[in-house]
């Protein structure tokens, strides 16, 4: 009985740790950051920015820690974003990428 309880607890811990990263990032917060920090300097909306790449391309930029560099390449007048903003901005860009079929309201 104790073995089953320990196994169940371990499975729950592992499963919950897998969802922590996605639970921490927020596409709506990313949208607000883009509107506040990038829209004026870029000259276009977050929707336009997100459509510059596919989901896989945005994911690769985020995982290789070059997301800020890519944003600055697309929007040379913009200032680098704080590292704490990047997961939220990435979540927005990923959710509204060119191959996502989603359209944001910004």
LINQUIGI-V320475 format. One line per field, one symbol per residue. burial: b if it has 9 or more other C-alpha atoms within 8 Angstrom, else e. Layout:
# LINQUIGI-V320475
burial->???
This chain:
# LINQUIGI-V320475
burial->eeeeeeeeeeeeeeeeeeeeeeeebbbebbbebbbebbbbbbeebbbebbbebbbeebbebbeeebbbebbbeebeebeeeeeebbbbbbbbbbbbbbebeeeeee
